[in-house]
C-alpha cells in the first residue's frame, strides 16, 4: 500500500481560470469511415473510452482543426450521464461531437487525466447533474461549467493520482475478466452435468 500524506484542502480555482472550454462540432456522421466521431455512448460511466465502430466523420466534413489534440479532454454536456475522458493520442485521430465540451487545461498547471478524475468523482458528477437544465434532455451550460471550482494539487500529486487511477482501472478490468471467465466455467460445468 502506498503511504501518502495529502493536505486536508487544496487551493481551488474556477475551471475557466484553468482551461479553455469549447464545444465539439456538429457534423453529420456516417456508419463507415476512417476518423471516429465521438459520441456519449463511446464513454463508460467510469470515463473510459469504449471505442467507436459505428460513427465516423464523413470525409467531406473532415477539417483537421476539429481533431482532439494531446492535452485535451471531453465532458459529456447533454443527457443523464456526464462522464469525462482525457484524450489519448495513441488511439489515433478522433473528432468529438457537439454533445461534448472540449476542455484544454493549461499545460504544466493541470494534468488532463487528473481533471477527468475530478470531473468523474461522484460528488462532482452530482454537482454537474444539479447544474444541468432542461426537462427532456438535461444540458450543462458552458457558463455554469466555467464556474465549477476545481481543487488544484501540485503537478506531482496530480500525476500520482493519475497513476493510482490507472492501476485501479486495470484491477477493475482484471476482476471483470475473472468474473466473466468464472461465470462461463460454471455454466459449462452445469451444461455437462445437466444436458439440455
C-alpha atoms as one frame of an Amber mdcrd trajectory, in Angstrom:
protein
   0.000   0.000   0.000   1.284   3.462  -0.892   1.568   5.732   2.112   0.919
   9.315   1.210   0.128  12.436   3.098  -2.199  14.847   1.367  -3.166  18.173
   2.873  -6.746  18.455   4.057  -7.569  21.008   1.378  -6.015  22.002  -1.890
  -6.440  25.508  -3.246  -9.451  25.775  -5.549  -9.692  27.658  -8.818 -12.518
  28.154 -11.244 -12.396  25.866 -14.256 -12.354  28.794 -16.692  -9.161  30.036
 -14.999  -7.537  26.638 -15.564  -8.763  25.660 -19.011 -10.221  26.767 -22.303
 -13.764  25.454 -22.857 -15.272  24.886 -26.291 -17.997  22.668 -27.723 -17.394
  19.874 -30.222 -18.570  20.410 -33.801 -21.977  19.358 -35.055 -21.336  17.215
 -38.129 -23.272  14.515 -39.945 -21.948  11.070 -39.059 -21.584   8.059 -41.320
 -21.561   4.349 -40.428 -18.208   3.650 -42.088 -15.131   5.788 -42.290 -11.644
   6.457 -41.077 -11.945   9.144 -38.385 -14.273   8.233 -35.483 -16.903  10.803
 -34.460 -17.002  10.533 -30.672 -20.467  10.119 -29.108 -21.520   9.864 -25.440
 -22.127   6.113 -25.828 -18.424   5.671 -26.586 -17.532   6.503 -22.956 -18.213
   4.366 -19.899 -19.614   5.829 -16.706 -16.078   5.491 -15.285 -14.762   7.773
 -18.010 -13.143   5.082 -20.152 -13.111   5.154 -23.937 -15.021   2.106 -25.198
 -14.147   2.507 -28.863 -16.105   3.845 -31.796 -17.058   1.387 -34.508 -20.370
   2.921 -35.528 -19.926   6.668 -36.008 -17.435   8.367 -38.287 -16.876  11.802
 -39.770 -17.839  11.990 -43.426 -14.628  12.555 -45.459 -16.045  15.773 -46.974
 -16.576  17.248 -43.478 -13.118  16.463 -42.122 -11.191  19.511 -41.014  -8.017
  18.691 -39.084  -8.642  21.626 -36.735 -11.638  19.650 -35.362  -9.495  16.707
 -34.182  -8.889  16.226 -30.471  -5.376  17.244 -29.546  -2.984  15.881 -26.912
  -3.700  17.587 -23.618  -7.453  17.887 -24.209 -10.312  16.117 -22.501 -14.008
  15.849 -23.210 -17.021  16.045 -20.917 -20.490  14.924 -21.963 -22.657  18.046
 -21.823 -26.094  16.606 -22.581 -28.057  13.736 -21.098 -28.356  11.979 -17.779
 -24.706  10.945 -17.568 -21.743  13.278 -17.826 -18.517  11.260 -17.919 -15.225
  12.962 -18.706 -12.305  11.405 -20.576  -8.774  12.621 -21.247  -7.882  12.034
 -24.899  -5.007   9.618 -25.514  -3.218  10.389 -28.784  -2.063   6.775 -29.240
  -5.719   5.934 -30.020  -5.437   7.883 -33.244  -7.457  10.800 -34.538 -10.927
  11.456 -33.078 -13.452  14.234 -33.593 -15.730  14.978 -30.611 -19.399  15.556
 -31.435 -21.368  18.567 -30.269 -22.592  16.604 -27.244 -19.175  17.268 -25.660
 -17.403  20.142 -24.042 -13.789  20.077 -25.187 -11.585  21.188 -22.310  -7.986
  22.281 -22.879  -6.263  22.703 -19.486  -3.285  24.990 -19.002  -0.154  22.913
 -19.654   2.159  22.430 -16.652  -0.677  23.542 -14.348  -3.388  20.908 -14.810
  -2.898  17.298 -15.902  -5.846  16.499 -18.225  -6.206  12.994 -16.756  -6.318
  14.469 -13.237  -9.057  16.877 -14.321 -11.011  13.932 -15.790 -10.641  12.081
 -12.467 -12.028  15.106 -10.610 -14.915  15.518 -13.057 -15.798  11.806 -12.735
 -15.908  11.823  -8.926 -19.425  11.022  -7.663 -19.682  14.358  -5.826 -18.636
  16.291  -8.944 -21.000  14.242 -11.119 -23.859  15.037  -8.728 -22.939  18.734
  -8.901 -22.865  18.652 -12.716 -26.261  16.925 -12.818 -27.666  19.577 -10.464
 -26.359  22.302 -12.809 -27.914  20.711 -15.903 -31.123  22.286 -17.168 -33.889
  21.014 -19.420 -36.887  18.775 -18.869 -36.383  16.264 -21.688 -32.614  16.204
 -22.150 -30.648  17.885 -19.362 -27.828  20.079 -20.687 -24.905  21.735 -18.967
 -24.373  25.376 -19.789 -20.841  26.453 -20.603 -21.198  29.409 -18.216 -22.141
  27.082 -15.343 -19.307  24.652 -16.077 -16.842  27.541 -16.251 -17.679  28.484
 -12.643 -17.016  24.989 -11.268 -14.305  25.163  -8.593 -11.523  22.612  -9.041
  -9.139  21.625  -6.222  -5.629  22.032  -7.569  -2.836  19.957  -6.039   0.704
  20.386  -7.329   1.594  18.600 -10.582   3.444  15.753  -8.798   0.340  14.967
  -6.727  -1.852  15.154  -9.831   0.441  12.666 -11.613   0.413  10.357  -8.577
  -3.394  10.367  -8.541  -3.476   9.618 -12.282  -1.106   6.664 -11.796  -3.242
   5.391  -8.896  -6.376   5.635 -11.035  -4.741   3.763 -13.921  -3.809   0.932
 -11.544  -7.310   0.983 -10.065  -8.920   0.693 -13.514  -6.554  -2.139 -14.505
  -7.577  -4.028 -11.360 -11.270  -3.492 -12.136 -10.809  -4.777 -15.699  -8.936
  -7.850 -14.394 -11.654  -8.560 -11.832 -14.329  -8.203 -14.508 -12.422 -10.630
 -16.772 -12.029 -13.118 -13.902 -15.728 -12.861 -13.055 -16.705 -13.372 -16.691
 -14.423 -16.404 -17.024 -15.660 -17.937 -13.739 -19.265 -17.473 -14.868 -18.504
 -19.164 -18.179 -16.741 -22.072 -16.430 -19.708 -22.516 -14.093 -22.187 -22.515
 -16.988 -20.035 -25.038 -18.868 -19.952 -27.310 -15.793 -23.727 -27.098 -15.348
 -24.231 -27.932 -19.061 -22.056 -31.030 -18.664 -23.901 -32.193 -15.544 -27.393
 -31.348 -16.742 -27.545 -31.660 -20.523 -30.422 -29.771 -22.119
